[in-house]
Amino acid sequence: MILASFETSCDDTGVAILEEERVLANNLASQVNVHEKFGGVVPELAARKHLEALPVLLDKSLDEAGCSLDDIDCFAATVGPGLVGSLLIGLSFAKGLAIASKKRFIGVNHLLGHLHAVFLAFSDIKYPFVLLLASGGHTEILIVESWEKYLRVGKTRDDAAGESFDKVARMLKLGYPGGPKLESLASSGNPGIPFPRPLSGKDSFDFSFSGLKTAVLYHLRQNPEEKKEDIAASFQAAIVESLLEKTFLAADRFNISTVVIAGGVASNTLLRSEASLYASKRNVKTYFPPKEFCTDNAAMIGKAALEMLKRGIYSDLCENAVPFLGLNESC
């Protein structure tokens, strides 16, 4: 079984070719240069750039995989959540290929892709596990009992973690994309500013980052001479501590000895190193996807699609983009 997958949920165009458990090709076209001057993603431009990049990336991926379109058994694409225009480009491209070749099509939940990204590197992870899914648009904790059974026990009440990184980066005038630039700046700073850890000590697995973001804003106004490096490092430390405290609290509460951390924020170096410390103190195994599978990519979409194929799950060609799609809880 050889599958081609497409990821166009936001501003990165991804194309991957997978054969069973092997990633034969995984290519990504960034739009950073397009959106940088606007300080964020412009949806209409993002959709146009996806349309330009998809044929080029598909040809490149097929060459790397050593196969042709005739060898592809199924086409998969992200159906949501994401920018509706961007989603429609990827969906239409995959459906068109499926129709022209008389092959199957699978629409994949982007969040399910992030959930399965870790299995691209670690096929032996045992259920159940606690999943922290942290990205630009989502921050939630789930108890994953099996491929199709998961329960959300915590979520953000306002901003997502990645969104907060981007907003504080904007306050610090770091440019776009903010998250990676803030992390880079923080690496040379002192995390000594006592920014709040919202909802800490609460008997809840929920997150709240809007108050932390506001605290950074007020601190900047009251301390205009403060080093940006120290502000960035202190903010990052507060985010990381909040994420890990709640995640490992869930592992303790539900007596689960495996934690998986996925999504774009999972590529953060401090989060990875601190998670190892939390895990070692609790005798808990912690897994992260390789960094190239943390941020949006087509390989994770392909992996989720392959799991659906194993269970005989296909999609109707009438399936539409769902910009606010969530994960359906089933346990």
Contacts in CASP RR format, 6 or more apart in sequence:
PFRMAT RR
TARGET T0000
AUTHOR 0000-0000-0000
METHOD contacts of the structure
MODEL  1
MILASFETSCDDTGVAILEEERVLANNLASQVNVHEKFGGVVPELAARKH
LEALPVLLDKSLDEAGCSLDDIDCFAATVGPGLVGSLLIGLSFAKGLAIA
SKKRFIGVNHLLGHLHAVFLAFSDIKYPFVLLLASGGHTEILIVESWEKY
LRVGKTRDDAAGESFDKVARMLKLGYPGGPKLESLASSGNPGIPFPRPLS
GKDSFDFSFSGLKTAVLYHLRQNPEEKKEDIAASFQAAIVESLLEKTFLA
ADRFNISTVVIAGGVASNTLLRSEASLYASKRNVKTYFPPKEFCTDNAAM
IGKAALEMLKRGIYSDLCENAVPFLGLNESC
1 19 0 8 1.000
1 20 0 8 1.000
1 73 0 8 1.000
1 74 0 8 1.000
1 306 0 8 1.000
1 309 0 8 1.000
2 17 0 8 1.000
2 18 0 8 1.000
2 19 0 8 1.000
2 24 0 8 1.000
2 65 0 8 1.000
2 67 0 8 1.000
2 71 0 8 1.000
2 72 0 8 1.000
2 73 0 8 1.000
3 17 0 8 1.000
3 18 0 8 1.000
3 19 0 8 1.000
3 72 0 8 1.000
3 73 0 8 1.000
3 74 0 8 1.000
3 75 0 8 1.000
3 76 0 8 1.000
3 302 0 8 1.000
3 305 0 8 1.000
3 306 0 8 1.000
3 309 0 8 1.000
4 15 0 8 1.000
4 16 0 8 1.000
4 17 0 8 1.000
4 58 0 8 1.000
4 61 0 8 1.000
4 72 0 8 1.000
4 74 0 8 1.000
4 75 0 8 1.000
4 76 0 8 1.000
4 94 0 8 1.000
4 97 0 8 1.000
5 15 0 8 1.000
5 16 0 8 1.000
5 17 0 8 1.000
5 18 0 8 1.000
5 75 0 8 1.000
5 76 0 8 1.000
5 77 0 8 1.000
5 108 0 8 1.000
5 298 0 8 1.000
5 299 0 8 1.000
5 301 0 8 1.000
5 302 0 8 1.000
5 305 0 8 1.000
6 14 0 8 1.000
6 15 0 8 1.000
6 54 0 8 1.000
6 75 0 8 1.000
6 76 0 8 1.000
6 77 0 8 1.000
6 78 0 8 1.000
6 90 0 8 1.000
6 93 0 8 1.000
6 94 0 8 1.000
6 298 0 8 1.000
6 301 0 8 1.000
7 13 0 8 1.000
7 14 0 8 1.000
7 15 0 8 1.000
7 16 0 8 1.000
7 77 0 8 1.000
7 78 0 8 1.000
7 110 0 8 1.000
7 296 0 8 1.000
7 297 0 8 1.000
7 298 0 8 1.000
7 300 0 8 1.000
7 301 0 8 1.000
8 14 0 8 1.000
8 50 0 8 1.000
8 54 0 8 1.000
8 77 0 8 1.000
8 78 0 8 1.000
8 86 0 8 1.000
8 87 0 8 1.000
8 89 0 8 1.000
8 90 0 8 1.000
8 93 0 8 1.000
9 78 0 8 1.000
9 80 0 8 1.000
9 81 0 8 1.000
9 82 0 8 1.000
9 83 0 8 1.000
9 86 0 8 1.000
9 87 0 8 1.000
9 110 0 8 1.000
9 296 0 8 1.000
10 41 0 8 1.000
10 46 0 8 1.000
10 82 0 8 1.000
10 83 0 8 1.000
10 86 0 8 1.000
10 296 0 8 1.000
11 30 0 8 1.000
11 31 0 8 1.000
11 32 0 8 1.000
11 34 0 8 1.000
11 35 0 8 1.000
11 41 0 8 1.000
11 46 0 8 1.000
11 49 0 8 1.000
11 86 0 8 1.000
12 28 0 8 1.000
12 29 0 8 1.000
12 30 0 8 1.000
12 31 0 8 1.000
12 295 0 8 1.000
12 296 0 8 1.000
12 297 0 8 1.000
13 28 0 8 1.000
13 29 0 8 1.000
13 31 0 8 1.000
13 49 0 8 1.000
13 50 0 8 1.000
13 53 0 8 1.000
13 54 0 8 1.000
13 57 0 8 1.000
14 26 0 8 1.000
14 27 0 8 1.000
14 28 0 8 1.000
14 29 0 8 1.000
14 53 0 8 1.000
14 57 0 8 1.000
14 296 0 8 1.000
14 297 0 8 1.000
14 298 0 8 1.000
15 25 0 8 1.000
15 26 0 8 1.000
15 27 0 8 1.000
15 54 0 8 1.000
15 57 0 8 1.000
15 58 0 8 1.000
15 60 0 8 1.000
15 61 0 8 1.000
15 298 0 8 1.000
16 23 0 8 1.000
16 25 0 8 1.000
16 26 0 8 1.000
16 27 0 8 1.000
16 61 0 8 1.000
16 297 0 8 1.000
16 298 0 8 1.000
16 299 0 8 1.000
16 301 0 8 1.000
16 302 0 8 1.000
17 23 0 8 1.000
17 24 0 8 1.000
17 25 0 8 1.000
17 26 0 8 1.000
17 61 0 8 1.000
17 62 0 8 1.000
17 64 0 8 1.000
17 65 0 8 1.000
17 67 0 8 1.000
17 72 0 8 1.000
18 24 0 8 1.000
18 299 0 8 1.000
18 302 0 8 1.000
18 303 0 8 1.000
18 306 0 8 1.000
19 65 0 8 1.000
20 306 0 8 1.000
21 123 0 8 1.000
21 306 0 8 1.000
23 120 0 8 1.000
23 299 0 8 1.000
24 61 0 8 1.000
24 64 0 8 1.000
24 65 0 8 1.000
24 66 0 8 1.000
24 67 0 8 1.000
25 60 0 8 1.000
25 61 0 8 1.000
25 62 0 8 1.000
25 64 0 8 1.000
25 65 0 8 1.000
26 61 0 8 1.000
26 292 0 8 1.000
26 297 0 8 1.000
26 298 0 8 1.000
26 299 0 8 1.000
27 57 0 8 1.000
27 60 0 8 1.000
27 61 0 8 1.000
27 64 0 8 1.000
27 298 0 8 1.000
28 57 0 8 1.000
28 296 0 8 1.000
28 297 0 8 1.000
28 298 0 8 1.000
29 49 0 8 1.000
29 53 0 8 1.000
29 56 0 8 1.000
29 57 0 8 1.000
31 41 0 8 1.000
31 45 0 8 1.000
31 46 0 8 1.000
31 49 0 8 1.000
32 176 0 8 1.000
32 177 0 8 1.000
34 42 0 8 1.000
34 45 0 8 1.000
34 46 0 8 1.000
34 49 0 8 1.000
35 41 0 8 1.000
35 42 0 8 1.000
35 45 0 8 1.000
35 46 0 8 1.000
35 176 0 8 1.000
36 175 0 8 1.000
36 176 0 8 1.000
38 176 0 8 1.000
39 170 0 8 1.000
39 175 0 8 1.000
39 176 0 8 1.000
40 176 0 8 1.000
40 177 0 8 1.000
41 83 0 8 1.000
43 83 0 8 1.000
43 84 0 8 1.000
43 85 0 8 1.000
43 86 0 8 1.000
46 83 0 8 1.000
46 85 0 8 1.000
46 86 0 8 1.000
47 83 0 8 1.000
47 85 0 8 1.000
47 86 0 8 1.000
47 88 0 8 1.000
47 89 0 8 1.000
50 86 0 8 1.000
50 89 0 8 1.000
50 90 0 8 1.000
51 89 0 8 1.000
54 89 0 8 1.000
54 90 0 8 1.000
54 93 0 8 1.000
62 68 0 8 1.000
62 69 0 8 1.000
69 97 0 8 1.000
69 101 0 8 1.000
70 101 0 8 1.000
72 97 0 8 1.000
72 101 0 8 1.000
72 103 0 8 1.000
73 103 0 8 1.000
73 104 0 8 1.000
74 98 0 8 1.000
74 103 0 8 1.000
74 104 0 8 1.000
74 105 0 8 1.000
74 106 0 8 1.000
74 305 0 8 1.000
74 309 0 8 1.000
75 94 0 8 1.000
75 95 0 8 1.000
75 97 0 8 1.000
75 98 0 8 1.000
75 101 0 8 1.000
75 103 0 8 1.000
75 104 0 8 1.000
75 105 0 8 1.000
75 106 0 8 1.000
76 94 0 8 1.000
76 105 0 8 1.000
76 106 0 8 1.000
76 107 0 8 1.000
76 108 0 8 1.000
76 301 0 8 1.000
76 302 0 8 1.000
76 304 0 8 1.000
76 305 0 8 1.000
77 90 0 8 1.000
77 91 0 8 1.000
77 93 0 8 1.000
77 94 0 8 1.000
77 95 0 8 1.000
77 105 0 8 1.000
77 106 0 8 1.000
77 107 0 8 1.000
77 108 0 8 1.000
77 301 0 8 1.000
78 87 0 8 1.000
78 90 0 8 1.000
78 91 0 8 1.000
78 107 0 8 1.000
78 108 0 8 1.000
78 109 0 8 1.000
78 110 0 8 1.000
78 301 0 8 1.000
79 87 0 8 1.000
79 91 0 8 1.000
79 107 0 8 1.000
79 108 0 8 1.000
79 109 0 8 1.000
79 110 0 8 1.000
79 315 0 8 1.000
79 319 0 8 1.000
79 320 0 8 1.000
79 321 0 8 1.000
79 322 0 8 1.000
79 325 0 8 1.000
80 87 0 8 1.000
80 109 0 8 1.000
80 110 0 8 1.000
80 321 0 8 1.000
80 322 0 8 1.000
80 323 0 8 1.000
80 325 0 8 1.000
81 110 0 8 1.000
81 111 0 8 1.000
81 138 0 8 1.000
81 322 0 8 1.000
81 323 0 8 1.000
81 324 0 8 1.000
81 325 0 8 1.000
81 326 0 8 1.000
82 110 0 8 1.000
82 321 0 8 1.000
82 323 0 8 1.000
82 325 0 8 1.000
83 323 0 8 1.000
84 321 0 8 1.000
84 323 0 8 1.000
85 321 0 8 1.000
87 321 0 8 1.000
87 322 0 8 1.000
87 323 0 8 1.000
88 321 0 8 1.000
91 107 0 8 1.000
91 319 0 8 1.000
91 320 0 8 1.000
91 321 0 8 1.000
94 105 0 8 1.000
94 107 0 8 1.000
95 105 0 8 1.000
95 317 0 8 1.000
97 103 0 8 1.000
98 104 0 8 1.000
98 105 0 8 1.000
98 317 0 8 1.000
99 317 0 8 1.000
104 309 0 8 1.000
104 314 0 8 1.000
105 314 0 8 1.000
105 315 0 8 1.000
105 317 0 8 1.000
105 319 0 8 1.000
106 305 0 8 1.000
106 308 0 8 1.000
106 309 0 8 1.000
106 313 0 8 1.000
106 314 0 8 1.000
106 315 0 8 1.000
107 305 0 8 1.000
107 315 0 8 1.000
107 319 0 8 1.000
108 301 0 8 1.000
108 302 0 8 1.000
108 304 0 8 1.000
108 305 0 8 1.000
108 308 0 8 1.000
109 304 0 8 1.000
109 325 0 8 1.000
109 326 0 8 1.000
109 327 0 8 1.000
110 296 0 8 1.000
110 301 0 8 1.000
110 325 0 8 1.000
111 133 0 8 1.000
111 138 0 8 1.000
111 325 0 8 1.000
111 326 0 8 1.000
111 327 0 8 1.000
112 304 0 8 1.000
112 327 0 8 1.000
113 300 0 8 1.000
113 301 0 8 1.000
113 302 0 8 1.000
113 303 0 8 1.000
113 304 0 8 1.000
114 133 0 8 1.000
114 135 0 8 1.000
114 262 0 8 1.000
114 263 0 8 1.000
114 264 0 8 1.000
114 300 0 8 1.000
115 131 0 8 1.000
115 133 0 8 1.000
115 142 0 8 1.000
115 144 0 8 1.000
115 150 0 8 1.000
115 260 0 8 1.000
115 262 0 8 1.000
115 304 0 8 1.000
115 327 0 8 1.000
116 300 0 8 1.000
116 303 0 8 1.000
116 304 0 8 1.000
116 307 0 8 1.000
117 262 0 8 1.000
117 263 0 8 1.000
117 289 0 8 1.000
117 293 0 8 1.000
117 294 0 8 1.000
117 297 0 8 1.000
117 299 0 8 1.000
117 300 0 8 1.000
117 303 0 8 1.000
118 125 0 8 1.000
118 260 0 8 1.000
118 262 0 8 1.000
118 287 0 8 1.000
118 288 0 8 1.000
118 289 0 8 1.000
118 293 0 8 1.000
119 125 0 8 1.000
119 303 0 8 1.000
120 289 0 8 1.000
120 290 0 8 1.000
120 293 0 8 1.000
120 299 0 8 1.000
120 300 0 8 1.000
120 303 0 8 1.000
121 289 0 8 1.000
121 290 0 8 1.000
121 293 0 8 1.000
122 287 0 8 1.000
125 258 0 8 1.000
125 260 0 8 1.000
125 287 0 8 1.000
126 258 0 8 1.000
127 144 0 8 1.000
127 145 0 8 1.000
127 146 0 8 1.000
128 143 0 8 1.000
128 144 0 8 1.000
128 145 0 8 1.000
128 146 0 8 1.000
128 254 0 8 1.000
128 256 0 8 1.000
128 258 0 8 1.000
129 144 0 8 1.000
129 256 0 8 1.000
129 258 0 8 1.000
129 259 0 8 1.000
129 260 0 8 1.000
129 287 0 8 1.000
130 141 0 8 1.000
130 142 0 8 1.000
130 143 0 8 1.000
130 144 0 8 1.000
130 247 0 8 1.000
130 250 0 8 1.000
130 251 0 8 1.000
130 254 0 8 1.000
130 256 0 8 1.000
130 258 0 8 1.000
130 259 0 8 1.000
130 260 0 8 1.000
131 141 0 8 1.000
131 142 0 8 1.000
131 143 0 8 1.000
131 144 0 8 1.000
131 150 0 8 1.000
131 259 0 8 1.000
131 260 0 8 1.000
131 261 0 8 1.000
131 262 0 8 1.000
132 140 0 8 1.000
132 141 0 8 1.000
132 243 0 8 1.000
132 246 0 8 1.000
132 247 0 8 1.000
132 259 0 8 1.000
132 260 0 8 1.000
132 261 0 8 1.000
132 262 0 8 1.000
132 266 0 8 1.000
133 139 0 8 1.000
133 140 0 8 1.000
133 141 0 8 1.000
133 142 0 8 1.000
133 262 0 8 1.000
133 263 0 8 1.000
134 160 0 8 1.000
134 161 0 8 1.000
134 162 0 8 1.000
134 243 0 8 1.000
134 261 0 8 1.000
134 262 0 8 1.000
134 263 0 8 1.000
134 264 0 8 1.000
134 265 0 8 1.000
134 266 0 8 1.000
135 160 0 8 1.000
135 161 0 8 1.000
135 162 0 8 1.000
135 263 0 8 1.000
135 264 0 8 1.000
135 265 0 8 1.000
136 160 0 8 1.000
136 161 0 8 1.000
136 162 0 8 1.000
136 163 0 8 1.000
136 165 0 8 1.000
136 166 0 8 1.000
136 264 0 8 1.000
136 265 0 8 1.000
137 160 0 8 1.000
137 162 0 8 1.000
137 163 0 8 1.000
138 156 0 8 1.000
138 160 0 8 1.000
139 155 0 8 1.000
139 156 0 8 1.000
139 160 0 8 1.000
139 161 0 8 1.000
139 162 0 8 1.000
139 207 0 8 1.000
139 209 0 8 1.000
139 243 0 8 1.000
139 265 0 8 1.000
140 152 0 8 1.000
140 154 0 8 1.000
140 155 0 8 1.000
140 156 0 8 1.000
141 152 0 8 1.000
141 153 0 8 1.000
141 154 0 8 1.000
141 155 0 8 1.000
141 205 0 8 1.000
141 246 0 8 1.000
141 247 0 8 1.000
141 250 0 8 1.000
142 150 0 8 1.000
142 151 0 8 1.000
142 152 0 8 1.000
142 153 0 8 1.000
142 154 0 8 1.000
142 327 0 8 1.000
143 150 0 8 1.000
143 151 0 8 1.000
143 153 0 8 1.000
143 250 0 8 1.000
143 254 0 8 1.000
143 256 0 8 1.000
143 331 0 8 1.000
144 150 0 8 1.000
144 260 0 8 1.000
145 151 0 8 1.000
145 331 0 8 1.000
147 307 0 8 1.000
147 311 0 8 1.000
148 311 0 8 1.000
148 330 0 8 1.000
149 330 0 8 1.000
149 331 0 8 1.000
150 327 0 8 1.000
150 329 0 8 1.000
150 330 0 8 1.000
150 331 0 8 1.000
151 329 0 8 1.000
151 331 0 8 1.000
152 327 0 8 1.000
152 329 0 8 1.000
153 205 0 8 1.000
153 250 0 8 1.000
153 254 0 8 1.000
154 204 0 8 1.000
154 205 0 8 1.000
154 206 0 8 1.000
154 207 0 8 1.000
154 246 0 8 1.000
154 250 0 8 1.000
155 206 0 8 1.000
155 207 0 8 1.000
156 206 0 8 1.000
156 207 0 8 1.000
156 208 0 8 1.000
156 209 0 8 1.000
157 206 0 8 1.000
157 207 0 8 1.000
157 208 0 8 1.000
158 208 0 8 1.000
158 209 0 8 1.000
158 210 0 8 1.000
159 167 0 8 1.000
159 209 0 8 1.000
159 210 0 8 1.000
159 213 0 8 1.000
160 209 0 8 1.000
161 207 0 8 1.000
161 209 0 8 1.000
161 239 0 8 1.000
161 243 0 8 1.000
161 265 0 8 1.000
162 179 0 8 1.000
162 264 0 8 1.000
162 265 0 8 1.000
163 209 0 8 1.000
164 209 0 8 1.000
164 212 0 8 1.000
164 213 0 8 1.000
164 239 0 8 1.000
165 178 0 8 1.000
165 179 0 8 1.000
165 182 0 8 1.000
165 183 0 8 1.000
165 236 0 8 1.000
165 239 0 8 1.000
165 265 0 8 1.000
166 176 0 8 1.000
166 177 0 8 1.000
166 178 0 8 1.000
166 179 0 8 1.000
167 213 0 8 1.000
168 182 0 8 1.000
168 213 0 8 1.000
168 216 0 8 1.000
168 232 0 8 1.000
168 235 0 8 1.000
169 175 0 8 1.000
169 178 0 8 1.000
169 179 0 8 1.000
169 181 0 8 1.000
169 182 0 8 1.000
170 178 0 8 1.000
171 216 0 8 1.000
171 217 0 8 1.000
171 220 0 8 1.000
172 182 0 8 1.000
172 185 0 8 1.000
172 220 0 8 1.000
172 228 0 8 1.000
172 231 0 8 1.000
172 232 0 8 1.000
174 181 0 8 1.000
174 182 0 8 1.000
174 185 0 8 1.000
175 181 0 8 1.000
182 232 0 8 1.000
182 235 0 8 1.000
182 236 0 8 1.000
183 232 0 8 1.000
183 236 0 8 1.000
183 268 0 8 1.000
183 269 0 8 1.000
183 270 0 8 1.000
185 228 0 8 1.000
185 229 0 8 1.000
185 232 0 8 1.000
185 233 0 8 1.000
186 229 0 8 1.000
186 232 0 8 1.000
186 233 0 8 1.000
186 235 0 8 1.000
186 236 0 8 1.000
186 270 0 8 1.000
187 233 0 8 1.000
187 269 0 8 1.000
188 229 0 8 1.000
188 233 0 8 1.000
189 227 0 8 1.000
189 229 0 8 1.000
189 230 0 8 1.000
189 232 0 8 1.000
189 233 0 8 1.000
190 227 0 8 1.000
190 229 0 8 1.000
190 230 0 8 1.000
190 233 0 8 1.000
190 234 0 8 1.000
191 230 0 8 1.000
191 233 0 8 1.000
191 234 0 8 1.000
191 236 0 8 1.000
191 237 0 8 1.000
192 230 0 8 1.000
192 233 0 8 1.000
192 234 0 8 1.000
192 237 0 8 1.000
193 219 0 8 1.000
193 226 0 8 1.000
193 230 0 8 1.000
193 231 0 8 1.000
193 234 0 8 1.000
194 234 0 8 1.000
195 212 0 8 1.000
195 215 0 8 1.000
195 216 0 8 1.000
195 219 0 8 1.000
195 234 0 8 1.000
195 235 0 8 1.000
195 237 0 8 1.000
195 238 0 8 1.000
196 211 0 8 1.000
196 212 0 8 1.000
196 215 0 8 1.000
196 238 0 8 1.000
197 212 0 8 1.000
197 238 0 8 1.000
197 241 0 8 1.000
197 242 0 8 1.000
197 245 0 8 1.000
198 207 0 8 1.000
198 208 0 8 1.000
198 209 0 8 1.000
198 210 0 8 1.000
198 211 0 8 1.000
198 212 0 8 1.000
198 242 0 8 1.000
199 206 0 8 1.000
199 207 0 8 1.000
199 208 0 8 1.000
199 242 0 8 1.000
199 246 0 8 1.000
200 241 0 8 1.000
200 242 0 8 1.000
200 245 0 8 1.000
205 246 0 8 1.000
205 249 0 8 1.000
205 250 0 8 1.000
206 246 0 8 1.000
207 242 0 8 1.000
207 243 0 8 1.000
207 246 0 8 1.000
209 239 0 8 1.000
209 242 0 8 1.000
212 235 0 8 1.000
212 238 0 8 1.000
212 239 0 8 1.000
212 242 0 8 1.000
216 231 0 8 1.000
216 235 0 8 1.000
219 226 0 8 1.000
219 231 0 8 1.000
220 226 0 8 1.000
220 231 0 8 1.000
236 268 0 8 1.000
236 270 0 8 1.000
237 270 0 8 1.000
240 268 0 8 1.000
240 270 0 8 1.000
240 271 0 8 1.000
240 274 0 8 1.000
241 274 0 8 1.000
243 265 0 8 1.000
243 271 0 8 1.000
244 271 0 8 1.000
244 274 0 8 1.000
244 275 0 8 1.000
244 278 0 8 1.000
247 259 0 8 1.000
247 261 0 8 1.000
248 259 0 8 1.000
248 278 0 8 1.000
248 279 0 8 1.000
248 282 0 8 1.000
248 284 0 8 1.000
250 256 0 8 1.000
251 257 0 8 1.000
251 258 0 8 1.000
251 259 0 8 1.000
251 282 0 8 1.000
251 284 0 8 1.000
252 282 0 8 1.000
257 283 0 8 1.000
257 284 0 8 1.000
257 285 0 8 1.000
258 284 0 8 1.000
258 285 0 8 1.000
258 286 0 8 1.000
258 287 0 8 1.000
259 275 0 8 1.000
259 279 0 8 1.000
259 284 0 8 1.000
259 285 0 8 1.000
259 286 0 8 1.000
259 287 0 8 1.000
260 286 0 8 1.000
260 287 0 8 1.000
260 288 0 8 1.000
261 271 0 8 1.000
261 272 0 8 1.000
261 275 0 8 1.000
261 286 0 8 1.000
261 287 0 8 1.000
261 288 0 8 1.000
262 288 0 8 1.000
262 289 0 8 1.000
262 294 0 8 1.000
263 289 0 8 1.000
263 294 0 8 1.000
263 295 0 8 1.000
264 294 0 8 1.000
264 295 0 8 1.000
264 296 0 8 1.000
265 271 0 8 1.000
265 294 0 8 1.000
266 272 0 8 1.000
266 288 0 8 1.000
266 289 0 8 1.000
266 294 0 8 1.000
267 291 0 8 1.000
267 294 0 8 1.000
267 295 0 8 1.000
272 288 0 8 1.000
275 286 0 8 1.000
275 288 0 8 1.000
276 286 0 8 1.000
278 284 0 8 1.000
278 286 0 8 1.000
279 285 0 8 1.000
279 286 0 8 1.000
288 294 0 8 1.000
289 300 0 8 1.000
293 299 0 8 1.000
293 300 0 8 1.000
308 314 0 8 1.000
END
